[in-house]
């Protein structure tokens, strides 16, 4: 460990408790922390550290992982049992990836390996304290303003990918062209469609939404275009369809790839001619509707399988906007949680003020296969079941169990003697199955570039 780095002093005099069985390390860290502007206190006995924490307020604990009387992980668990919001940074001379993952999953704010330059530890401390200050400020402002966090119709854009998507949407909104929104289920395509509508000249008009996968093929035509009395047995009166309901506004067709080909033909006609014909009618009716379509499938693949009309695809996709999955925009997790939690608490009348630091770290690390919809459902479940004024890591126990099950499966593979090459090959094959053979999408899912994927396939 190097001595006396020339760094800026800490923005506040945070109180820090250093716990290490090596008194030389304790003395060194206390001295360096004092020089950096903190208020440190050192102790070489974990049990005594617990007693100290019970009687005095601290902002953060720095603890060694390997101590003879009590491991750092056990110390951290005991700290969090009584002070779930306490920040803990773990340090060790035996750093491995597995140990780092275990520490972070168990609730550590950060993990630093010895030997380290003090500047590395100071950066971890300041980053951790800044994160806590930011979240406390968000909670304070929310309470002060009595409103939910600022967002664009439920859309949060901090990550570069989401900022780009919203920028395109903002420019597209003023035009009257058709738009196709692409992205996995639950990424917020409906919210983006409403955003485009509200920022368009049609914003004062109706916004009508239909999930095409949720209606039977037999009634899709009458649902969209209307029906005249007597057109079929149950048609006892004239009923206008969604196109007429959206006249002067926007019609949003979610999961548009699920529409029956016959209905696709009428949809194309409506877009090209600006008229519709109700089922059983003898004349066309003019309509002024902007269409926004969305799908979680590849429309080009659907065209190749003769499941979607190519002429309709070309007519629809004047502008295409792709929304990134939540796992690719970790910067958006914290503000999204703040927004969704505010809404859930207001609806359920629960005074939850936020999420603990350990809980937030778990939320950021989760892969979210169900995207924002899954995150929203998880937060609602946690709010309903929580007995605290803030959500703790334990309140996400159902999701934690899901993650633990995946880890157990990996343990089973190791016990059965699978080597790393075999596990990697199996996972690549699974990614290709999930993406239906699309190597570009499989590479994204695996977190590698296409060239790397091709090389792994050749080596396999």
N, C-alpha and C positions, 0 to 999 in steps of 0.2 A: 504494500500500500504506500503510495507516494504522499508527501507531506505538503501542506500549505498551498493549495491551488489558489490562484488569483481569480475569484469569481465574484459576481454581484452578491450582495448580502440578501438574505431571505426577505420577502416582502412583509412578513409579519413574524413576531417572535413566538413561533409555535413551540409548545412544550413537548419535548421528545424524550421517551424513556428508552435507553439502550440496555439490552439484556444479552450478556455473553459470559460463558464460564471462564473465558480468558481475560484476566484483568488488564493485560496490556492492550488488548483490542478495545476494551471498554474505555480506558484512559485516552487512547488515541482518538476514538470517535467522539468522545465528549469534548475534547480539546478542539477538534476540527469543526464540530457543530457550533461551538461557542464562537469560533472565528467567523463562521458563516452567518451569524446573527440569530441562531436559534437559542432556546433555553433547554439544554440537555441535562439529563440526570442518568447516571450509570449504575448498574447493579449486576452482580455476577451469579445471582441465585434466582432461578425462575419462580420458585414458590414465593420468595420475598418480593419479586416483581409483582405477582398477583396481589399481595397484600398492599403494596404501594399503590397500585392502580385502584384498589377498592377505597383508598383514603384520600387520593389526590387526583385532580383532573389533568389529563394529558391529551394532546392532539394526535399523537402517533407513537407507535412502538416499533423499534428496530430490534429484531431478535435473531440469534444464531439458530440454525436448524439443528445442528448436532451438539447437544449438551448432555452430560452424563446423567443428571438427575431428572431431566424432563426435556424431551425433544421440542424444538420450536413449533412444530405442527400441533403438538398437544397443548403447549402453552397458548397458542393462538386460539384453539378451540375453546379453552377455558376462559380466555378473555372475551370471546364473542358470546359465550353463554350468558354472561352478565352485562356485557357492553357490546351489543351487536354492531354498533356503528363505529367502533374503534378501528382506526387504520393500522395495519400491521405490515411492515416490510421485512421479509426474511432474507438472511444472508448465509452463505455456506461456502466452505472450501471444496465441497464435493458436488459441484453443480452438474446435473445431467438434465436432458430434456424431460425425461419422465418425472424427475423430482420437481422441476419447474412447473410442469403441468399440474402435478398433485398439489403443490402449494397454492397456485392460482385458483384451482377448482375448490380448494378448501377455504378460500376467502382472503388470501393474501393480496394486499394492494399492489405489491411488486416483489420481484425476486432478483437478488444481486449475488453474483458469485465472486469469491475471493481467489486470488488477490485482485483488488480493484483500485482504480484511481478514485479518490474521494469525490471528484467532480461527477462521476457516474452515479454514486449514491446520492449526492446532493440533487442531481437532476431528477432522480426517482422520487425523492422527498418532495421537491417543489411541484412536480407534476401531480403527485397524489394529493397534496394540499390544495393546489389550484382547482383540481377536479371537484373536491369537496366544496370549496368556496363557490364555484360556479353553480353547483346543484342547490346549495343553500340559498343563493341569490334568486334562482328560478322559483323556488318555493316561496321566498319572501315576496317577490313581485306578484306571483299568482294570488297570494293572500291579500296583498295590497290592492291589486286591481280588481279582484273578484271575477276574473275572467280566465278563459283557457289560453294557453300559449299562442302567440301569433303564428298563423299558418295560412296557407292558401287552400281553403276548403278542405282541411284535413291533410293536405300534402305538406310534407316536410322536406326541404331541400338544403342540406348542408354538404353532402357528398358531391364531387364534381359530376358524376354521372346523372344524378337527379337534378342538379342545377341545369345541365344541358337539356334534359328532357323538358323541364318547365320553361326554359327559354324558347325552345321550339314551339311548345304549346301556346305560349304568350303571343308569338308572332303569327301562328296559324289561326288563333282565335278571331282576329279581325277579318280574315278571309271567309268566304262562304264555301270553301272546298270540303269535300269528304275527307275523313281522316280515319286511319286504321291504327289502333293501339295494340301493341304486342307486349307480351310478358306472361310470366307464370301466374297461376291462380293466386289471388290474394295480394298482388303487388300494388293495387290501388288504381286499376284502369278506370273503374267507375268514378272515382274521385277526380281523376284527370279529365275525364269526359265532361263532368259537371263544371270543372274549372274552365275548360275551353268555352263551354256554353256561356258561363257567367261573365267572361271577359270578351264576349263577342257582341256585335250589334243586336243579336237576338236575345241578349241576356234578360230582358224583361218578358220574353215569351216563355212558353212551356218547355220543360225538360222532361221527356218521357223515356223511360228505361224499360227494356225487355231482355230477359235472359233467355236466349233462343234454345238453350239446352233444357230449360225447365218447362217447355210447353210441348205437347204431342204434335207430331207432324200433321195430324188430321185437322187441327184447329189453328195452326200457325198462320195460314192464309187469311182466315176470317179475323184473327186477332190483329193482324197488321193492317189489312185493307178494309175491314168491315164486312157486314153481311146484310142483305136485304131480306125482309120478311118473306117467308115461303121458299127461300133458296134451298132449304132442306128441312127435314121433319121437325127439328127443335128450334128452327128460326121463326119464332112467333112475332118478332118485331124487328124493325130496322135497328142495327147497332153499328155505330161508327167505329172504325178501327183506330189503331194507335197513330197511323199517319195523319189522320184528321185531328186527333187529339194534340199532335205535335205541330200543327199548322202554325207557321210564324215563329217556330222555335227549333228545338233540336230533338231528334230521335236517336237514342243510343241503343244499339243492338250488341249486347254482350254475347260472347261465344257464338259469333255469327257463322262460324264454320259448321255448326250443327244444323243449319237450316236445310230443309228438304230442297232438292234441286228444282222442283216445280215452283216453289216459293221464291227461290233465287232468281228465276226467270222474271217473275212479276216485280221483284225488287229492282232488278236492272232496268226494267221498263219504267218504273216509277222515277228512278234517278235520271234517266235520259230524257224523258218526256215531261217530267214535273206533273204527272197525273197518275191517279190510281183508279182502279175499278173494283168495287166491292163485289163479294161473292153473290151472284144472282142479279147483279146490276146489268143494264144494257148500255150505259154511257159512262164515260170517264169523268172524274172529278179533279179539278186542278188543286194542287197542294204546294205550299212553300215550306219545305222542310230541309234542314241540314242534317245529314246522316253522319254519325260517328259509330264505327264498328270496332269491336275488340275480340281478340282470340288468344288463347294460350297455346294454339297449335300453329304449325307452319302452313300457311295458306298455299304456298307453292307446292308443298308435298301433297296437300289435299287436291290441288288441281291435277297433279300427276296421277293420283289414284281415282280421278273422275268423281271426286266427292264435292268439288267446288268448281263453279264456272270460271274459266279464265277471263272472259269478258267482264264479269262482275268484279273479279279481283282487280283488274286494271282500272275499272271505273271507281272502285272504292278507295284504292290506295294512292290517291293523288299525293297525300302526305302520310308518312308512316312514322310513328313515334314508339320507340321501345323503352319500356320501363325496366330498370335493373331489379333483380331479386334482392331481398333484404340482406342476404349474406354478403353481397358485394357492396353494400353501403353502410358499413359499421358506424360511420360518423353520424348517421341519422338515427341510430338506436335511442340515444338519450333524449333528444327532443321529441321523438315519436312516443316514447314511454311517457314523457311529461304530458303530452297532448292527450293521448289515449286514457291515461290514468285520471286526468282532470275530468274527462267526459264520463268515465265510468263512475267515479265518485259522486259527481253531480247527479247522475241518473239514479244511483243506488242510495244516495244520501249518506255516504260513508266519509268520515273525516280523515281519510288517508292523506298524509302530506308528501309522500314520496317513496323512493326505493332506497334501501340501504346500499352502501358502497359495494358490499360483497354481492348483493343481489344484482346490482347494475352490471358488475363485471361478468356475472354469469349470463345475463341477458345479452351482453355484447358478444360473448364467446359462442352463443348457441347458433347453429346453422340455419334455423328457421325455414324448414322445407315448405311450410304453409304461409310464409311471408307475413305481411302486416295483419292479415286476418287471424293467423295463429297467435301472433303476439297480443292482439287485442283480446282474444278469447282467454289466453293465459292470464292476462292482467285482471280480467273480470273475475275469473275463478279465484285468483289470489285475494282480491278485494273482499269477495264474499266470505272466504274462509279465514282470513287473517284476524288475529286477535290483538294486533299491535297498531300503533298510529302511523307506522311506515311498513312497507313490505320488506320482509327479510328473505334471505336465501332459502330458508326452510318453507316459506310460503309458495315456492315454486317446486315443491317436492315431487309432484307428478311428472313434470318435465325433467327434473333431475333423475328420477327413476328411469325414465326413457333413455337418458344419456348413459346411465350406469349399465342398463341392459346391453347397449351397444358395446361398452367396454368389456362386459362379461363375455360377449361373443368373441371379441378379439382374444381375450384370455383363453377361451376354449380352443381357438385356432392354434395358439402357441402351445398349449398342452398336447394337442394332437400332432405337433411336429411340423406344421407348415412353415417353410422358410419365407423370408421377406419377399423374394422374387415371386413366389407362388401367390402370396397374398396380394401383391401389387398387380399381377396379371389378372387375378380374379376381380379385383376392384375396377380395373380398366374395362374389363368385359362387362361388368355391371353398369358402368357409366355409359357405355355404348348402347346397352339394352334400354336404359332409361331414356336416352336421347334418340332412340330409334335409328341408331347407326350414324347420326350426325356427328362427325368427328370434331367439328368446330365447337359445337355445344358440349360435347364430352370433355374437350380440353378445358373449357371454362369451368365445368363442374369439378374437374380434377385439380384446378388451380395451376395448370401448366399451359404452355403455348402449343400450337399445333405441331410445330417441328419436333418438340419433345415427345408429344404423343406418338407421332409417326415413328420416331426412333425407338420408343418403348415397344411399339407393336412389332417392328422389325426384329428387335432383340428377343421378343417373346417366343 
